[in-house]
């Protein structure tokens, strides 16, 4: 992950949850969480989860609410991991692109991270290596829509370059990295969500 990304999120970490839960952004985030819950509600109960690019653990907490037994939250920004305070979530400061869990987990989260990495396919391949065949994953990323340029402009103004993805690109990236896209949800214009299965 680029140093500009790490610097940007380091500055936001202390009140990141608050920023994400107020105003227009809060509306978007709550909409995303409802959609992700619907996609994963029958897939995470009783599972151990690896949350790659976890930030402050927002989606790890969602996984616990969906019945996951434990989540390993991995992020390269120490200030983000420092915000995690939940008995069922273990925060680890590491590069999510190359992190290797000491043992296989049951499920994967990749929420709001692929747009910031240099090689999304390699990232997804590394995630695939952490689970057995048939394991589920939840993914959230910015779709290639006209209005997503507002999101990209915001990050560019902070020196951060981001990518966007079409549904077809997601399907192709999944196929190249050992995943199959089972279901997608488009929350126009800012969010594409999907449930994947390891193959």
Phi, psi and omega in degrees: 000137183297146180299330179294326177293314180299316180297317181299311183284335173299319181291330183271348193303317189298330178232030184297315178302316180297315179301317185285347185247012179238155175061210183298321179296323177297320177299314180298313182297318179295323177297317179296317181295320177297317181293319179294320177302317180295320180292325190250000192300332181255014189237344186252351182299129179076009185259153165267140189236142171247116183257102186266123187075048192287338189061228181275008176089022182303314182276338169298318178296322177297317179301319178296319177296332179275003174104004176298145182278330184197148175229135171262113183261118185244126177210149182277351183261108183303323182295330176290310181299327181296339180280347183283125180216080182213132185296339182258008180237125176257118180269133180230128176274111181194164176284113183295341180290334185233359182301136177241117176291141180297339175215159181299146173251175184266339185203159184234145168239134173224080188248111177072035182235325187298331180292344183258352186265154182289324185227089182301325181294316177298322177300313181292326176296318178297319177298319180299326182292348183270355187227165175273167175305139177089352182289147181270158173217145172250134183227142179224130182205163181281130180279162179277081176241163181299317185286346178294344177298334176295317177298315181292323178296318179303312182290324177298325180294344176252017177077019185245125177268136179232160176249162170231163190220137171276164176301319180296320176299319179298315179301316181292318178297319179299314182298326181280350185239012175091021179237159172236132177282118181267321182205143178232156173223127175256117173260087185297138005254003194253349191218130169245125179241152178206153168253128180248161174231133178289132182235000000 
